[in-house]
Amino acid sequence: MTISVDKDRFKKAKTVSRSELKVLAGAQDASRAEFVYRALLEAIRQGRLRQGERIREDEVSESLNVSRTPVREALHRMQTRGLLSLAAGRGLIVSTLSRPQIIELYAIRELLEGGAAGFAAQHASAVEIDALWQLTEALEKAGDDYVKGEHLNRQFHQTISCASRNRYLMNALDDIGDVLTLLQTGKLPGRCVESLREHTEIAEAIEQRAPEKADAAARNHVREACQVQLRQWTDDAAGNDPLARSVP
């Protein structure tokens, strides 16, 4: 049995079998699941979903106007990546990273970011190098505007990742970047000026086509960010809440 489905991009109706229709429905669910995943990730990044906050499937479904199937898939994906955790008597909550987890996360990030910068020094195009300098200048102008600075910071690191020309490295950095979102809901004092200087050193090394120098600069950048994150973790554990925040 077949079903006639109208498509605007077709001049006439296309006949689709039930098995093909199931495949199409599955693709739509996958697309919606990606939408839900990204929406929740952005909510965490912006601080609208805080660490330890409960996530209810029905509320997400209603809020994003999607069925529960893609919501369930997105929540499972976030749980698998460590973004959500099961809490006794509460269900799924936004994960809170421990001090050892932060250290482990930044240790692998240091390896990946260093490798990406080293590869970028070999493969980056003139356009990509120019983009790094434009983003560095934009970060300087952003000053203490965390929302704008955080967006520019992600663009800077994504540009280096793409310039590495290594698809597996890029995927690994994307995964790490998602988990790092959990650490972007607090406030980090004293990183704006230092982070800008470190970004400049990375961009200079890539422009000079110096892989080892780029690797070292990127690794140093991640190590410094880790130290600030650990100090912030200690402050949070002690109940402090600094008002300033800058880009890691």
Helices and strands as residue ranges (DSSP letters): E 2-5, E 14-17, H 18-45, H 57-64, H 68-80, E 84-87, E 91-94, H 99-123, H 126-142, H 146-163, H 167-180, G 181-184, H 192-207, H 211-237
